[in-house]
Amino acid sequence: MSVLSLIIVFSFFSGITVFLGGLCSAYFDAHVQSLKKKAHWVHISTSFGAGIIISAVAFVLIPKGMAVL
């Protein structure tokens, strides 16, 4: 798999979690009355997206920067 393909895949997965977090937020706002449960699920999806972005930086940008040094 080329580097460009990996960047596209990582970007897709990090972006889709933002969309899924919005869907979860809308669902929990309409159907779940517990604020604690709402916050829990929205935080899970946001954390997953952040983890994908951090891993993309770690696997793609850091090795290229180290090669330049």
C-alpha positions in Angstrom: 0.0 0.0 0.0 1.4 3.4 -1.0 1.9 6.2 1.4 -0.8 8.2 -0.2 -3.2 5.3 0.2 -2.4 5.1 3.9 -2.9 8.9 4.3 -6.3 8.6 2.6 -7.3 5.6 4.8 -6.3 7.3 8.0 -8.0 10.5 7.1 -11.2 8.7 6.2 -11.3 6.9 9.5 -10.5 10.0 11.5 -13.1 12.0 9.6 -15.8 9.3 9.8 -15.6 9.3 13.6 -16.5 13.0 13.7 -19.7 12.2 11.7 -20.5 9.2 13.9 -20.0 11.3 17.0 -22.6 13.7 15.6 -25.0 10.9 14.9 -24.5 9.5 18.4 -25.0 13.0 19.9 -28.2 13.5 18.0 -29.5 10.0 18.9 -28.6 10.4 22.6 -30.1 13.9 22.7 -33.4 12.6 21.5 -33.6 9.2 23.2 -31.4 9.0 26.2 -32.2 11.1 29.3 -29.0 10.4 31.3 -26.5 13.1 30.7 -23.7 10.8 32.0 -24.4 8.2 29.3 -24.6 10.9 26.6 -21.2 12.3 27.5 -19.7 8.9 27.8 -20.5 7.8 24.2 -19.6 11.1 22.6 -16.3 11.1 24.4 -15.6 7.5 23.2 -16.1 8.5 19.6 -14.1 11.7 19.9 -11.2 9.8 21.6 -11.1 7.2 18.9 -10.9 9.9 16.2 -8.1 11.6 18.1 -6.2 8.3 18.4 -6.5 7.7 14.7 -5.1 11.2 13.9 -2.2 10.8 16.4 -1.3 7.4 14.9 -1.4 8.9 11.4 1.1 11.5 12.5 3.3 8.9 14.2 3.4 6.5 11.3 3.7 8.9 8.4 5.0 12.3 9.4 7.6 11.4 12.1 9.5 8.8 10.0 9.7 11.3 7.1 11.0 14.0 9.5 13.6 11.7 10.9 14.8 10.8 7.4 15.3 14.4 6.7 17.4 14.9 9.8 
